[in-house]
Amino acid sequence: MDQARKVAEHVCSLPPLAARLAKESISSGYDVPLAETAHSDLYRFMALQLTEDKTEGHRAWREHRKPVFKGR
């Protein structure tokens, strides 16, 4: 149970959009051919590159602080 809590806390600390897209990727990957899944994942990754959370994550890393993600 302790390990499950650690994993849950880690997932909660991630940018919300990235966590949501990762869950979608895992859920949709079971019944879709591998090539199509890889293409969809690439699209998701490219979409995340345009978010404010990505910018905040990089800025926080450079400033040695915890990021404040807003889900945008």
C-alpha positions in Angstrom: 0.0 0.0 0.0 2.9 2.4 0.7 4.3 1.8 -2.8 0.8 2.5 -4.3 0.7 5.8 -2.4 4.1 6.8 -3.7 3.1 6.1 -7.2 -0.2 8.0 -6.8 1.7 11.0 -5.3 4.1 10.9 -8.2 1.3 10.8 -10.8 -0.4 13.7 -9.0 2.8 15.8 -9.2 2.9 15.5 -13.0 1.5 18.1 -15.3 -2.3 17.3 -15.5 -2.4 17.4 -19.3 0.6 15.0 -19.6 -0.9 12.6 -17.1 -4.2 12.6 -18.9 -2.7 12.0 -22.3 -0.5 9.2 -20.9 -3.6 7.5 -19.5 -5.4 7.9 -22.8 -2.4 6.4 -24.6 -2.3 3.4 -22.3 -6.1 2.9 -22.5 -6.2 3.2 -26.3 -3.1 1.1 -27.0 -4.7 -2.2 -26.1 -7.0 -2.6 -29.1 -5.1 -0.6 -31.7 -2.3 -1.7 -34.0 1.2 -0.7 -32.8 2.0 1.6 -35.7 -1.3 3.5 -35.2 -0.6 3.7 -31.4 2.9 5.1 -32.1 1.5 7.7 -34.4 -1.1 8.8 -31.9 1.5 9.0 -29.2 3.6 11.2 -31.4 0.6 13.5 -31.9 0.0 13.7 -28.2 3.7 14.5 -27.5 3.7 17.3 -30.1 0.5 18.7 -28.6 2.1 18.8 -25.1 5.0 20.8 -26.5 2.6 23.7 -27.0 1.3 23.9 -23.5 1.9 26.5 -20.8 2.7 23.6 -18.4 5.7 22.6 -20.6 7.0 26.1 -20.4 6.4 26.2 -16.7 8.2 22.9 -16.2 11.3 24.0 -18.0 11.3 27.4 -16.3 11.0 25.8 -12.8 13.8 23.3 -13.6 16.1 26.2 -14.6 15.1 28.1 -11.5 15.6 25.1 -9.2 12.0 25.2 -7.9 8.9 23.1 -8.0 6.7 23.8 -11.0 3.2 25.1 -10.6 1.1 23.4 -13.3 -2.2 24.9 -14.3 -3.4 22.3 -16.8 -3.0 24.7 -19.8 
